[in-house]
Amino acid sequence: MQEYEIIRYPVITEKSTSIFGPENKYCFAVGKKANKQEIRKAIESIYKVTVLKVNVIKMSGKKRKVRYQVGRTPDWKKAVITLKEGDKIDFA
C-alpha cells in the first residue's frame, strides 16, 4: 500500500484537539487493511516526525435514515499517533 492509501485524512474534532493536543497525540483516519507498522512508516515519511506509539480503533458505521429506507454509513479505522517530545504536525 502507498502512504496516502494508508493515511486517508486527519480527524480534527473538538475532542481530538482538546484532549490529545496537550499530550502530543494526533488522530488520523486510516485504510481498513493498514496495520500499526505501516501506519508508523507512513506518518514518519509524510510528516518527517518520530512516532513513539500507534493505537488503532475500529469505528463502526452508524444507521442513517434516508426517506423511508434505513441505511448504514461504512465502517472505518482510526489511528491515534503519539509523537516524540518536541515534534509537531501542522495541518494549516
C-alpha positions as CSV (number, residue, x, y, z in Angstrom):
1,M,0.0,0.0,0.0
2,Q,1.2,3.5,-0.7
3,E,1.4,6.2,2.0
4,Y,-1.7,8.1,1.0
5,E,-3.8,4.9,0.8
6,I,-2.7,4.1,4.4
7,I,-3.2,7.6,5.8
8,R,-6.5,8.9,4.5
9,Y,-7.1,12.2,6.3
10,P,-6.6,13.8,9.8
11,V,-9.6,13.6,12.2
12,I,-10.0,17.1,13.5
13,T,-12.8,17.2,16.1
14,E,-13.3,19.0,19.3
15,K,-12.3,16.0,21.4
16,S,-9.2,15.2,19.4
17,T,-7.9,18.8,19.6
18,S,-8.7,19.5,23.3
19,I,-7.6,16.1,24.8
20,F,-4.9,14.9,22.5
21,G,-3.3,18.3,21.7
22,P,-1.5,18.8,25.1
23,E,-0.4,15.1,25.1
24,N,1.2,15.4,21.6
25,K,-1.2,12.9,20.1
26,Y,-2.9,13.2,16.7
27,C,-5.9,11.3,15.1
28,F,-6.0,10.0,11.5
29,A,-8.5,8.0,9.5
30,V,-6.5,5.1,8.0
31,G,-7.2,2.4,5.5
32,K,-9.1,-0.7,6.7
33,K,-6.2,-3.1,5.9
34,A,-3.4,-0.9,7.4
35,N,-1.5,-2.3,10.4
36,K,0.5,-0.4,13.0
37,Q,3.8,-0.8,11.4
38,E,2.6,0.5,8.0
39,I,0.9,3.5,9.8
40,R,4.1,4.3,11.6
41,K,6.2,4.3,8.5
42,A,3.6,6.4,6.5
43,I,3.4,9.1,9.2
44,E,7.1,9.3,9.6
45,S,7.7,9.7,5.8
46,I,4.9,12.1,5.1
47,Y,5.3,14.5,8.1
48,K,9.0,13.9,8.9
49,V,8.4,13.3,12.6
50,T,9.3,10.5,15.1
51,V,6.4,8.2,16.1
52,L,6.5,6.7,19.6
53,K,3.2,4.8,19.7
54,V,0.3,3.9,17.4
55,N,-3.1,3.0,18.8
56,V,-5.7,1.7,16.3
57,I,-9.5,1.8,16.8
58,K,-12.2,0.2,14.6
59,M,-15.1,2.6,14.3
60,S,-18.4,1.0,13.3
61,G,-20.8,2.7,10.9
62,K,-24.0,4.4,12.1
63,K,-27.6,3.8,11.0
64,R,-28.9,6.6,8.8
65,K,-32.4,7.1,7.5
66,V,-33.0,8.4,4.0
67,R,-36.6,9.0,3.2
68,Y,-38.3,5.7,4.1
69,Q,-35.3,3.4,4.0
70,V,-32.7,2.7,6.6
71,G,-29.1,2.5,5.6
72,R,-25.6,2.5,7.1
73,T,-22.5,4.6,6.9
74,P,-19.4,2.5,6.2
75,D,-17.1,1.1,8.9
76,W,-13.7,2.8,9.2
77,K,-10.5,2.7,11.1
78,K,-8.9,5.5,13.3
79,A,-5.3,5.7,14.5
80,V,-4.1,7.8,17.4
81,I,-0.5,8.7,16.9
82,T,1.8,9.7,19.8
83,L,4.8,11.8,18.7
84,K,8.2,12.3,20.3
85,E,8.5,15.3,22.6
86,G,9.2,18.4,20.6
87,D,7.8,17.0,17.3
88,K,4.6,18.7,15.9
89,I,2.3,18.2,12.9
90,D,0.9,21.4,11.5
91,F,-2.3,21.0,9.4
92,A,-2.6,24.6,8.3
